[in-house]
Amino acid sequence: MGGAPGAGKSTIARRLAACYGWHHYATDDVMRAHTARTTPATAPMLHAFRAMDMDERWVRRSPAVMLETFHWFRGEGFELIVEDLLALPPPVVVDGFRLLPHLVKPLLAVVDQAVWLLPTPEFRHAAIEGRSAPGDSFVWQTSDPARAARNLAERDRMFTSRLRKETSRLGLRAIEVDTAISEEDLLRQVTTAFRL
Protein backbone atom coordinates (compact mmCIF):
# COMPACT_ATOMS: atom_id res chain seq x y z
CA MET A 1 0.00 0.00 0.00
CA GLY A 2 1.76 3.06 -1.31
CA GLY A 3 0.77 6.69 -1.47
CA ALA A 4 1.67 10.15 -0.36
CA PRO A 5 2.52 11.07 3.24
CA GLY A 6 -0.52 11.63 5.42
CA ALA A 7 -2.87 9.38 3.43
CA GLY A 8 -3.73 6.87 6.16
CA LYS A 9 -1.57 4.03 4.83
CA SER A 10 -0.19 2.85 8.17
CA THR A 11 -3.56 3.03 9.91
CA ILE A 12 -5.21 0.87 7.26
CA ALA A 13 -2.24 -1.51 7.00
CA ARG A 14 -2.25 -2.09 10.76
CA ARG A 15 -5.96 -2.87 10.66
CA LEU A 16 -5.55 -5.30 7.76
CA ALA A 17 -2.67 -7.04 9.53
CA ALA A 18 -4.71 -7.40 12.71
CA CYS A 19 -7.81 -8.60 10.86
CA TYR A 20 -6.10 -11.21 8.69
CA GLY A 21 -3.16 -12.19 10.90
CA TRP A 22 -0.61 -10.79 8.45
CA HIS A 23 2.81 -9.40 9.28
CA HIS A 24 2.90 -5.59 8.97
CA TYR A 25 6.01 -4.02 7.43
CA ALA A 26 6.02 -0.21 7.55
CA THR A 27 8.72 1.29 5.35
CA ASP A 28 8.72 4.44 7.52
CA ASP A 29 9.89 2.36 10.48
CA VAL A 30 13.04 1.14 8.71
CA MET A 31 14.26 4.40 7.16
CA ARG A 32 16.95 4.92 9.81
CA ALA A 33 18.18 1.33 9.48
CA HIS A 34 18.17 1.59 5.70
CA THR A 35 20.09 4.85 5.82
CA ALA A 36 22.79 3.06 7.83
CA ARG A 37 22.98 0.37 5.12
CA THR A 38 23.69 2.87 2.33
CA THR A 39 26.83 4.67 1.19
CA PRO A 40 27.26 7.90 -0.79
CA ALA A 41 27.85 5.71 -3.84
CA THR A 42 24.65 3.66 -3.45
CA ALA A 43 22.42 6.55 -2.30
CA PRO A 44 23.96 9.88 -3.34
CA MET A 45 20.80 11.97 -2.89
CA LEU A 46 20.22 10.55 0.59
CA HIS A 47 23.73 11.41 1.69
CA ALA A 48 23.51 14.88 0.14
CA PHE A 49 20.27 15.43 2.08
CA ARG A 50 21.90 14.28 5.32
CA ALA A 51 24.69 16.81 4.81
CA MET A 52 22.21 19.73 4.61
CA ASP A 53 21.12 21.80 7.59
CA MET A 54 17.39 22.03 8.32
CA ASP A 55 16.96 25.35 6.52
CA GLU A 56 18.60 24.04 3.38
CA ARG A 57 16.36 20.99 3.48
CA TRP A 58 13.04 22.72 4.10
CA VAL A 59 13.28 26.53 3.77
CA ARG A 60 15.78 27.67 1.14
CA ARG A 61 14.95 25.19 -1.64
CA SER A 62 11.81 25.34 -3.76
CA PRO A 63 9.20 22.58 -3.39
CA ALA A 64 9.98 21.48 -6.97
CA VAL A 65 13.67 21.02 -6.13
CA MET A 66 12.73 19.28 -2.90
CA LEU A 67 10.54 16.87 -4.88
CA GLU A 68 13.14 16.08 -7.51
CA THR A 69 15.99 15.55 -5.07
CA PHE A 70 14.25 13.76 -2.20
CA HIS A 71 16.01 10.40 -2.07
CA TRP A 72 13.07 8.22 -1.03
CA PHE A 73 10.88 9.77 -3.76
CA ARG A 74 13.58 8.84 -6.29
CA GLY A 75 13.72 5.19 -5.26
CA GLU A 76 17.01 5.17 -3.38
CA GLY A 77 17.06 2.28 -0.92
CA PHE A 78 14.12 0.48 -2.53
CA GLU A 79 16.24 -2.65 -2.93
CA LEU A 80 16.63 -2.72 0.87
CA ILE A 81 12.84 -2.93 1.26
CA VAL A 82 12.84 -5.89 -1.13
CA GLU A 83 15.67 -7.58 0.81
CA ASP A 84 13.76 -7.16 4.07
CA LEU A 85 10.54 -8.54 2.59
CA LEU A 86 12.26 -11.59 1.15
CA ALA A 87 13.41 -12.44 4.69
CA LEU A 88 9.86 -12.33 6.12
CA PRO A 89 7.37 -15.19 6.04
CA PRO A 90 4.29 -14.33 3.95
CA PRO A 91 1.72 -12.97 3.98
CA VAL A 92 2.88 -9.43 4.62
CA VAL A 93 1.07 -6.12 4.27
CA VAL A 94 3.56 -3.39 3.34
CA ASP A 95 2.94 0.33 3.54
CA GLY A 96 4.84 3.51 2.85
CA PHE A 97 5.40 6.42 0.51
CA ARG A 98 8.63 4.75 -0.64
CA LEU A 99 6.57 2.20 -2.62
CA LEU A 100 6.80 3.93 -5.98
CA PRO A 101 4.47 2.49 -8.63
CA HIS A 102 7.13 1.95 -11.30
CA LEU A 103 9.30 0.05 -8.80
CA VAL A 104 6.49 -2.02 -7.33
CA LYS A 105 4.67 -3.08 -10.50
CA PRO A 106 7.40 -5.45 -11.78
CA LEU A 107 7.22 -7.31 -8.45
CA LEU A 108 3.46 -7.95 -8.58
CA ALA A 109 2.02 -11.28 -9.64
CA VAL A 110 -1.29 -9.46 -10.22
CA VAL A 111 -2.16 -5.78 -10.00
CA ASP A 112 -4.67 -6.50 -7.22
CA GLN A 113 -1.72 -6.92 -4.86
CA ALA A 114 -1.14 -3.16 -4.65
CA VAL A 115 -3.05 0.06 -4.11
CA TRP A 116 -1.97 3.68 -3.66
CA LEU A 117 -3.74 6.16 -1.38
CA LEU A 118 -3.80 9.72 -2.72
CA PRO A 119 -4.80 12.32 -0.11
CA THR A 120 -6.25 15.70 -0.89
CA PRO A 121 -4.20 18.59 0.58
CA GLU A 122 -6.95 19.09 3.18
CA PHE A 123 -6.89 15.45 4.28
CA ARG A 124 -3.10 15.41 4.45
CA HIS A 125 -3.07 18.62 6.52
CA ALA A 126 -5.60 17.21 8.99
CA ALA A 127 -3.69 13.92 9.25
CA ILE A 128 -0.30 15.55 9.79
CA GLU A 129 -1.67 18.06 12.30
CA GLY A 130 -3.27 15.24 14.27
CA ARG A 131 -0.01 13.32 14.65
CA SER A 132 1.88 15.70 16.92
CA ALA A 133 1.45 18.51 19.40
CA PRO A 134 1.84 22.09 18.14
CA GLY A 135 5.54 22.92 17.82
CA ASP A 136 6.51 19.24 17.80
CA SER A 137 7.05 18.87 14.03
CA PHE A 138 10.55 18.93 12.55
CA VAL A 139 9.68 22.14 10.70
CA TRP A 140 10.06 23.90 14.06
CA GLN A 141 13.77 23.08 13.86
CA THR A 142 14.07 25.56 10.98
CA SER A 143 14.40 29.35 11.10
CA ASP A 144 11.03 29.75 9.35
CA PRO A 145 8.59 26.98 10.37
CA ALA A 146 5.67 28.47 8.43
CA ARG A 147 7.61 28.57 5.17
CA ALA A 148 9.03 25.10 5.78
CA ALA A 149 5.52 23.74 6.35
CA ARG A 150 4.25 25.40 3.15
CA ASN A 151 7.19 24.03 1.15
CA LEU A 152 6.64 20.56 2.54
CA ALA A 153 2.90 20.65 1.83
CA GLU A 154 3.50 21.78 -1.75
CA ARG A 155 6.18 19.14 -2.29
CA ASP A 156 3.80 16.46 -1.06
CA ARG A 157 0.96 17.83 -3.23
CA MET A 158 3.23 17.52 -6.28
CA PHE A 159 4.29 14.03 -5.19
CA THR A 160 0.62 13.02 -4.93
CA SER A 161 0.02 14.37 -8.43
CA ARG A 162 2.96 12.36 -9.72
CA LEU A 163 1.63 9.20 -8.07
CA ARG A 164 -1.81 9.82 -9.60
CA LYS A 165 -0.34 10.08 -13.09
CA GLU A 166 2.01 7.13 -12.64
CA THR A 167 -0.62 4.74 -11.25
CA SER A 168 -2.94 5.70 -14.11
CA ARG A 169 -0.22 5.22 -16.74
CA LEU A 170 0.74 1.81 -15.32
CA GLY A 171 -2.82 0.57 -14.84
CA LEU A 172 -2.52 0.37 -11.05
CA ARG A 173 -5.24 0.99 -8.48
CA ALA A 174 -5.39 4.32 -6.63
CA ILE A 175 -7.90 5.58 -4.09
CA GLU A 176 -8.57 9.29 -3.58
CA VAL A 177 -8.69 10.10 0.14
CA ASP A 178 -10.52 13.25 1.19
CA THR A 179 -11.87 14.64 4.44
CA ALA A 180 -15.33 13.18 3.75
CA ILE A 181 -14.08 9.59 3.92
CA SER A 182 -14.18 7.76 7.23
CA GLU A 183 -11.55 5.26 8.34
CA GLU A 184 -14.14 2.49 7.96
CA ASP A 185 -14.96 3.59 4.41
CA LEU A 186 -11.29 3.71 3.50
CA LEU A 187 -10.72 0.27 4.98
CA ARG A 188 -13.64 -1.07 2.91
CA GLN A 189 -12.25 0.49 -0.26
CA VAL A 190 -8.79 -0.95 0.34
CA THR A 191 -10.25 -4.37 1.19
CA THR A 192 -12.21 -4.26 -2.07
CA ALA A 193 -9.11 -3.21 -4.02
CA PHE A 194 -7.25 -6.22 -2.62
CA ARG A 195 -10.25 -8.48 -3.36
CA LEU A 196 -10.35 -9.69 0.23
Secondary structure, 3 states (H helix, E strand, C coil): CEECCCCCHHHHHHHHHHHHCCEEEEHHHHHHHHHHCCCCCCCHHHHHHHHCCHHHHHCCCCHHHHHHHCHHHHCCCHHHHHHHHHCCCCCEEEECCCCCHHHHHHHCCCHHHCEEEEECHHHHHHHHHCCCCCCCCHHHHCCCHHHHHHHHHHHHHHHHHHHHHHHHHHCCEEEEECCCCCHHHHHHHHHHHCCC
